[in-house]
């Protein structure tokens, strides 16, 4: 549209230049033809911005590939199809994941069996530990009783027996000694024979030996037998106590080993169960279903460069935009506006929308979104051309069923000035900071400084310098004068007056 306006301006200027040359060639200050002048008009001047864009739903359900891994598309619903909630839109090749699932299930079964075995071993070890500690405790109690029995029972008893034996031996010794002495006296008096004396002597000597033996037994018992036996009994108690301690430590160590084995198997089982759940969820994500009813659109209209991958065999990854299901109850047109015009736009500005698909249909809406960052029109856009994405929400539609994705032309109402003076843009030229135009006065074109106001695509408001009805040239006669003087005049200084800047967009409404 911008290029077309530029061509029209150049054609008008070229025609004017040709006509003025023709008149000047005949000499004598001929009048300026009507088709190269414009009478200053008064009326309403409307400023709009017109841009082409695409029709889309204001609210859409974007469906991404939510899996962590990537995959190839094996099944794909047709674009434009109306689907119900829960209907399958796309399926990915999940063979590799299913193989992993099968192996994971086998590992899970084996781990469950290992855990059962570890728990059984733990129960057995607990029972064995209790029995071992109990047995060691019984041995300690027995050793303590043996020590106590000997110290308080057997040893005193043995000591008493030895002392009694000494007393008996002393009694027998005294009796045998007296009898032997009496026998010797009787033998001296010949009351008894010598054999009787010898026999009493033997009994005496035997009693003497027995007495010495009894005393020796007591001495051995007190010096050797009782201390050694007490030492043995005490050592047995200490050995039994150590065995109790060691049994408790061994039981604790073995029990901890079994507990660690159980904990390890439980952790592995939990890990495998988590992996299994995550893997099943991942496989489920390889089947994409419609979250809501609507029409299926491939990719995301705001990121069209991804759309070409949405096909059978296409490779996609986590977060990839697969589909968009628009809410067709509220539609909007998305356009890209040049940075030179973006400050003219405000939300809630009125707009009209037309579409070649629906000839004669004019829809109304309002600006509802203005991008804050330039360059959102598309990844492949010219980096030197900065554009902002603008959304225009259409008024509620009753009988019209619009299809998202079709081309649309939006005309955004910017400003309207009532009862103002205006002329075509090509009538105004700029030199330095001065705006001027050429006013026809008699047979001459007089250069007049003007103060411009607002502009649209074709016309500009004149705030000062002109009056209604004055005739202004549609071209710059200085260009012709410069050519006649072979480059003298304004060209000598290297300054050629330029047409006033034309806005990038808008529609004339004089």
FENQUI-V399122 format. One record per residue. N is the residue number from 1. RES is the residue in one small letter. SS is DSSP state (@ for helix, = for strand, . for the rest). PSI is psi as a letter, one per 30 degrees, with the letter a starting at -180 (none if undefined). D_FIRST is the distance of its C-alpha to the first C-alpha in Angstrom with 2 decimals. Layout:
# FENQUI-V399122
n: (N:N)
res: (RES:RES)
ss: (SS:SS)
psi: (PSI:PSI)
d_first: (D_FIRST:D_FIRST)
This chain:
# FENQUI-V399122
n: (1:2:3:4:5:6:7:8:9:10:11:12:13:14:15:16:17:18:19:20:21:22:23:24:25:26:27:28:29:30:31:32:33:34:35:36:37:38:39:40:41:42:43:44:45:46:47:48:49:50:51:52:53:54:55:56:57:58:59:60:61:62:63:64:65:66:67:68:69:70:71:72:73:74:75:76:77:78:79:80:81:82:83:84:85:86:87:88:89:90:91:92:93:94:95:96:97:98:99:100:101:102:103:104:105:106:107:108:109:110:111:112:113:114:115:116:117:118:119:120:121:122:123:124:125:126:127:128:129:130:131:132:133:134:135:136:137:138:139:140:141:142:143:144:145:146:147:148:149:150:151:152:153:154:155:156:157:158:159:160:161:162:163:164:165:166:167:168:169:170:171:172:173:174:175:176:177:178:179:180:181:182:183:184:185:186:187:188:189:190:191:192:193:194:195:196:197:198:199:200:201:202:203:204:205:206:207:208:209:210:211:212:213:214:215:216:217:218:219:220:221:222:223:224:225:226:227:228:229:230:231:232:233:234:235:236:237:238:239:240:241:242:243:244:245:246:247:248:249:250:251:252:253:254:255:256:257:258:259:260:261:262:263:264:265:266:267:268:269:270:271:272:273:274:275:276:277:278:279:280:281:282:283:284:285:286:287:288:289:290:291:292:293:294:295:296:297:298:299:300:301:302:303:304:305:306:307:308:309:310:311:312:313:314:315:316:317:318:319:320:321:322:323:324:325:326:327:328:329:330:331:332:333:334:335:336:337:338:339:340:341:342:343:344:345:346:347:348:349:350:351:352:353:354:355:356:357:358:359:360:361:362:363:364:365:366:367:368:369:370:371:372:373:374:375:376:377:378:379:380:381:382:383:384:385:386:387:388:389:390:391:392:393:394:395:396:397:398:399:400:401:402:403:404:405:406:407:408:409:410:411:412:413:414:415:416:417:418:419:420:421:422:423:424:425:426:427:428:429:430:431:432:433:434:435:436:437:438:439:440:441:442:443:444:445:446:447:448:449:450:451:452:453:454:455:456:457:458:459:460:461:462:463:464:465:466:467:468:469:470:471:472:473:474:475:476:477:478:479:480:481:482:483:484:485:486:487:488:489:490:491:492:493:494:495:496:497:498:499:500:501:502:503:504:505:506:507:508:509:510)
res: (x:x:x:x:x:x:x:x:x:x:x:x:x:x:x:x:x:x:x:x:x:x:x:x:x:x:x:x:x:x:x:x:x:x:x:x:x:x:x:x:x:x:x:x:x:x:x:x:x:x:x:x:x:x:x:x:x:x:x:x:x:x:x:x:x:x:x:x:x:x:x:x:x:x:x:x:x:x:x:x:x:x:x:x:x:x:x:x:x:x:x:x:x:x:x:x:x:x:x:x:x:x:x:x:x:x:x:x:x:x:x:x:x:x:x:x:x:x:x:x:x:x:x:x:x:x:x:x:x:x:x:x:x:x:x:x:x:x:x:x:x:x:x:x:x:x:x:x:x:x:x:x:x:x:x:x:x:x:x:x:x:x:x:x:x:x:x:x:x:x:x:x:x:x:x:x:x:x:x:x:x:x:x:x:x:x:x:x:x:x:x:x:x:x:x:x:x:x:x:x:x:x:x:x:x:x:x:x:x:x:x:x:x:x:x:x:x:x:x:x:x:x:x:x:x:x:x:x:x:x:x:x:x:x:x:x:x:x:x:x:x:x:x:x:x:x:x:x:x:x:x:x:x:x:x:x:x:x:x:x:x:x:x:x:x:x:x:x:x:x:x:x:x:x:x:x:x:x:x:x:x:x:x:x:x:x:x:x:x:x:x:x:x:x:x:x:x:x:x:x:x:x:x:x:x:x:x:x:x:x:x:x:x:x:x:x:x:x:x:x:x:x:x:x:x:x:x:x:x:x:x:x:x:x:x:x:x:x:x:x:x:x:x:x:x:x:x:x:x:x:x:x:x:x:x:x:x:x:x:x:x:x:x:x:x:x:x:x:x:x:x:x:x:x:x:x:x:x:x:x:x:x:x:x:x:x:x:x:x:x:x:x:x:x:x:x:x:x:x:x:x:x:x:x:x:x:x:x:x:x:x:x:x:x:x:x:x:x:x:x:x:x:x:x:x:x:x:x:x:x:x:x:x:x:x:x:x:x:x:x:x:x:x:x:x:x:x:x:x:x:x:x:x:x:x:x:x:x:x:x:x:x:x:x:x:x:x:x:x:x:x:x:x:x:x:x:x:x:x:x:x:x:x:x:x:x:x:x:x:x:x:x:x:x:x:x:x:x:x:x:x:x:x:x:x:x:x:x:x:x)
ss: (.:@:@:@:@:@:@:@:@:@:@:@:@:@:@:@:@:@:@:@:@:@:@:@:@:@:.:.:.:.:.:.:.:@:@:@:=:=:=:.:=:=:=:=:=:=:=:=:=:=:=:=:=:=:=:=:=:.:.:=:=:=:=:=:.:.:.:.:.:.:=:=:=:=:=:=:.:.:.:.:.:=:=:.:.:.:.:=:=:=:=:=:.:.:@:@:@:@:@:@:@:@:@:@:@:@:@:@:@:@:@:@:@:@:@:@:@:@:@:@:@:@:@:@:@:@:@:@:@:@:@:@:@:@:@:@:@:@:@:@:@:@:@:@:@:@:@:@:@:@:@:@:@:@:@:@:@:@:@:@:@:@:@:@:@:@:@:@:@:@:@:@:@:@:@:@:@:@:@:@:@:@:@:@:@:@:@:@:.:.:.:.:.:@:@:@:@:@:@:@:@:@:@:@:@:@:@:@:@:@:@:@:@:@:@:@:@:@:@:@:@:@:@:@:@:@:@:@:@:@:@:@:@:@:@:@:@:@:@:@:@:@:@:@:@:@:@:@:@:@:@:@:@:@:@:@:@:@:@:@:@:@:@:@:@:@:@:@:@:@:@:@:@:@:@:@:@:@:@:@:@:@:@:@:@:.:=:=:=:.:.:.:.:=:=:=:=:=:.:=:.:.:=:@:@:@:@:@:@:.:.:.:.:.:=:=:.:.:.:.:=:=:=:=:=:=:.:.:.:.:=:=:=:=:=:=:=:=:.:.:.:@:@:@:.:.:.:.:.:=:=:=:=:=:=:.:.:=:=:=:=:=:=:=:=:=:=:=:=:=:.:.:.:.:.:.:.:.:.:.:.:.:.:.:.:.:=:=:=:=:=:=:=:=:.:.:.:.:.:.:.:.:.:.:.:.:=:=:=:=:=:=:=:=:=:=:=:=:=:=:=:=:=:=:@:@:@:.:=:=:=:.:.:=:=:=:=:=:=:=:=:.:.:=:=:=:=:=:=:=:=:=:=:=:=:.:.:.:=:=:=:=:=:=:.:.:.:.:.:.:=:=:=:.:.:.:@:@:@:@:@:@:@:@:.:.:.:.:@:@:@:.:.:.:.:.:.:=:=:.:.:.:.:.:.:.:.:.:.:.)
psi: (e:e:e:e:e:e:e:e:e:e:e:e:e:e:e:e:e:e:e:e:e:e:e:e:e:f:l:g:h:l:l:k:l:f:f:g:l:k:k:k:l:k:a:k:j:k:k:l:k:k:l:k:a:k:k:l:k:e:k:l:j:k:j:l:j:f:l:f:l:l:l:k:k:f:k:k:l:k:k:f:k:k:l:l:k:f:k:k:e:k:k:l:j:g:e:e:e:e:e:e:e:e:e:e:e:e:e:e:e:e:e:e:e:e:e:e:e:e:e:e:e:e:e:e:e:e:e:e:e:e:e:e:e:e:e:e:e:e:e:e:e:e:e:e:e:e:e:e:e:e:e:f:d:e:e:e:e:e:e:e:e:e:e:e:e:e:e:e:e:e:e:e:e:e:e:e:e:e:e:e:e:e:e:e:e:e:e:f:g:h:f:l:l:e:e:e:e:e:e:e:e:e:e:e:e:e:e:e:e:e:e:e:e:e:e:e:e:e:e:e:e:e:f:e:e:e:e:e:e:e:e:e:e:e:e:e:e:e:e:e:e:e:e:e:e:e:e:e:e:e:e:e:e:e:e:e:e:e:e:e:e:e:e:e:e:e:e:e:e:e:e:e:e:e:e:e:e:e:e:e:e:e:e:e:f:f:j:k:l:k:f:l:l:a:k:k:k:k:a:k:f:f:i:f:f:f:e:f:f:i:l:k:f:k:k:l:l:k:f:k:j:e:l:k:j:l:j:g:f:j:l:l:k:k:l:k:k:k:f:f:f:e:f:f:k:l:k:g:k:l:l:l:k:l:k:f:f:i:k:f:k:k:l:k:a:l:k:f:k:k:k:f:k:l:g:g:f:l:f:g:l:k:f:f:j:k:l:k:k:k:k:j:k:l:l:k:k:e:f:k:j:k:k:k:f:l:k:l:k:k:j:k:k:e:l:k:k:k:h:l:k:l:l:l:e:f:f:k:l:k:j:b:g:k:k:l:l:j:k:j:j:b:g:l:j:k:k:k:k:l:j:l:b:l:l:a:f:f:l:k:k:j:e:k:f:l:l:k:f:k:k:k:k:g:l:j:f:f:e:e:e:e:e:e:g:h:g:a:b:f:f:e:g:g:j:j:k:k:l:k:k:k:l:f:l:l:k:k:i:none)
d_first: (0.00:3.81:5.44:5.11:6.45:8.80:10.04:10.85:12.71:14.55:15.58:16.94:18.75:20.19:21.46:23.02:24.67:26.12:27.45:29.04:30.62:32.07:33.52:34.92:36.43:38.46:39.60:41.01:37.94:36.33:34.15:30.32:28.65:26.74:23.48:23.31:24.27:23.11:25.79:25.52:24.91:26.18:24.76:22.96:19.81:17.85:15.73:13.55:11.43:8.98:8.93:9.74:13.40:16.74:19.47:22.81:26.11:26.64:30.06:30.81:33.98:33.33:36.10:37.04:39.75:42.40:45.04:46.14:46.29:43.86:44.04:42.73:41.33:43.84:42.67:39.22:38.22:35.44:31.99:31.13:34.83:36.17:38.98:41.75:42.92:45.07:43.82:43.60:40.08:40.98:44.12:44.74:47.51:50.26:53.20:53.85:53.83:56.17:58.55:58.57:59.26:62.23:63.73:63.17:65.00:67.93:68.08:68.03:71.00:72.94:72.26:73.45:76.66:77.10:76.67:79.33:81.68:81.08:81.77:84.96:86.08:85.46:87.67:90.37:90.27:90.63:93.71:95.19:94.60:96.43:99.33:99.60:99.59:102.08:104.37:104.31:105.04:107.99:109.35:109.07:110.89:113.56:114.08:114.29:116.85:118.83:118.94:119.93:122.51:124.17:124.03:125.31:127.31:128.40:129.10:131.24:133.03:133.75:134.99:137.33:138.60:139.36:141.19:143.17:144.01:145.35:147.47:148.82:149.52:151.26:153.36:154.30:154.99:157.30:159.10:159.48:160.70:163.29:164.48:164.81:166.77:168.97:169.58:170.82:173.26:174.56:174.97:177.05:179.33:179.17:177.74:174.98:174.67:172.45:169.93:169.09:168.52:166.27:164.24:163.73:162.76:160.09:158.73:158.66:156.84:154.35:153.74:153.28:150.68:148.89:148.78:147.34:144.76:143.71:143.25:141.33:139.04:138.24:137.56:135.23:133.38:132.84:131.94:130.02:129.49:128.03:125.71:124.45:123.87:122.07:119.89:119.03:118.28:116.12:114.25:113.65:112.13:109.85:108.83:108.04:106.00:103.99:103.45:102.13:99.69:98.63:98.23:95.98:93.88:93.70:92.75:90.00:88.64:88.71:87.23:84.35:83.71:83.50:81.29:78.92:78.83:77.95:75.30:73.80:73.66:72.22:69.47:68.67:68.68:66.34:64.04:64.05:63.46:60.46:59.14:59.76:57.87:54.94:54.91:55.01:52.16:50.23:50.97:49.92:46.55:46.12:45.73:42.60:42.81:40.45:41.09:39.76:38.82:35.23:32.75:32.77:29.63:30.21:29.67:27.73:24.03:23.82:25.46:24.11:25.75:29.12:28.40:29.40:32.91:33.50:35.39:39.01:40.57:37.88:39.40:38.58:40.22:41.11:38.24:35.83:33.28:34.31:32.99:31.21:32.55:30.23:31.66:29.78:31.25:28.66:25.04:22.12:18.46:17.85:14.58:14.21:13.48:13.45:16.95:16.09:15.26:17.84:20.67:19.09:19.53:22.90:24.45:25.11:22.05:21.09:18.02:17.08:16.03:15.20:15.71:15.62:19.14:20.40:19.07:19.77:20.60:19.34:20.74:21.48:22.11:22.47:21.45:24.47:23.82:22.26:23.10:25.43:24.81:21.69:20.94:21.68:18.50:20.43:23.17:21.34:18.47:18.28:21.02:19.53:16.40:17.92:16.41:18.31:18.70:18.60:20.39:20.10:23.32:23.37:26.23:29.15:28.73:31.78:31.34:27.97:28.34:25.11:24.90:23.77:21.36:19.01:15.22:14.09:11.35:12.86:12.65:15.23:17.33:18.19:20.35:21.58:23.77:26.22:27.54:25.94:25.37:21.86:20.35:17.01:15.81:16.56:20.13:20.94:21.99:23.57:26.80:28.40:28.36:28.23:25.44:26.33:25.38:27.45:29.32:31.02:34.71:36.84:36.14:34.74:31.55:32.64:30.86:30.68:29.92:27.85:27.25:23.63:22.93:19.91:16.38:13.25:9.84:11.86:15.53:18.17:21.57:24.64:27.63:30.09:30.73:29.67:31.12:29.83:29.90:29.92:27.97:25.67:24.32:20.64:21.50:24.00:27.30:28.63:26.74:28.82:31.95:31.59:31.42:34.47:36.49:35.88:34.13:36.31:35.42:32.52:31.99:35.61:35.00:31.93:29.74:26.84:25.06:21.40:18.69:18.36:16.01:12.63:11.80:9.27:8.25:9.77:10.23:12.70:16.10:18.60)
